[in-house]
Amino acid sequence: MLGTLVAFMVANPATSHAMTAVLETAGMAAVLILLRTPRPEGTAALLVSTYYYGREAGQREHDIKHAGWDAVQAHLGAEFLYGWSWPNLQQWVAPTCAAWTVAAMIVWLRSRTGQANGLLR
């Protein structure tokens, strides 16, 4: 079973990134809620999205440098999505969408719980 899961994740990187982002966002939001930070869901989703963006941009920058670009051009190219292939873009967009969906669900659940608690008082 574990071998099947690993094979699926390797064969479908955008999907596996999205599944991982769900867990990362939920876990980070839970910790931020316990710490009573403002807008914990959005903060968690933003951090997860930034992580995956950085991961993909770093790979693109590395590839662009090896293609002969100087460091500044490679950095700027990666920052502004130059040299990104469709799979690279998917591997950033899929976890970003998953993270923001989880954040929206947490906001919705917390608002419903808050309304229920308000009715009980």
N, C-alpha and C positions, 0 to 999 in steps of 0.2 A: 504494500500500500504506500509506504513512504517513497519507494522507487518510482511509483506511478505519479505521485504528487510532484516529485522533483523533476521528472521527465516533462510533465505538463508545464511546470513553471519555466523550464528552460525553453520549451517550444513556443510558449506564449508570454514573452516578457512584459508586454503592456498589461495584460490581464493579471499576471502575477504581481506586478508593481501596484496595480489598483487594489488587489486583495490585501497586500501588505500595508498600503496606505490607509485602508479602513481600520486595521488594527492599530496602526501608529497614531492615527487621529483620535480614535476613541480612547486609547490609553493616555495620550497626552492631554486630551480635554478633561478626562477624569482627574488627573493630577492637578491640572490648573483650576478645576472647580473646587477641589479640596483646599487648594491654596487661596481660594477666593479672589482670583485675579479677574479683572474686568474683561468681558467678552472672551472667555476661555475657548469657546468652540472655534471662533474665527481665528484666534491666535494659533491654535493647534493646526487648523487647516492651512493657514499661511506658512507655518514652519514646515509642514510636510511638503507642500507644493514647492517651497524654496529648496528643500533638500533634493527633490527629484530634478528640479531645473538645474541646480548646480552639478548634480551627478552627470546629466546629459551634456551640459555646456562644457564641463571639464573634459569629457571624452572628445567632443568636437574640437576643442582647442588643441588637444594633444594631436589629433589627426591632422588638423590644419598646419600645425608646426612641422609635422613630418612631411607634409606636402611641399614644404619649402618657404612658407610664409615666415616673416619675422614675428617675434613674440607679441608686439603691440597689435599688429594686424590680426594675428591668430586670436588674441584675446577679444578684440572688438568684433571679429567675425562670429565667434562663438556666442558672445553676449547678445548679438542681434540676429541670431538664428541662421547665420550664413553657414553653409556646409552641413546643415542638419538634414538628415534623410527623413522620409515619412515614418519609418519605425522609431527613429529617435524622438520625433515630435509626439508620437503616440505614447512613448514611454514616459513622457513628461505630462501630457494632457490627461491620460487615463487616471493616474493617481491623483492629479489635481482635482479632476471632477469627482472622484471617489471621496477625497478628503472634504470637499465642500458639501457634498451630499450628506456625509456623516455629520458635519457641523450643522447643517440645516435640520437634520433629524433630531439632533440633541437639543437645538433651540426649540423646536416644536414640542418635543417631549417635556422639556423644562417649563415651557409656557403652559402646557396642559396640566402639569403637576402643580404649578403655581395657581392656576385657576381652580383646581380641585381643592387645594389647601385653603384658598380664599373662601370657598363655599362652606367649608367645614368650621370656620371660625365664628 
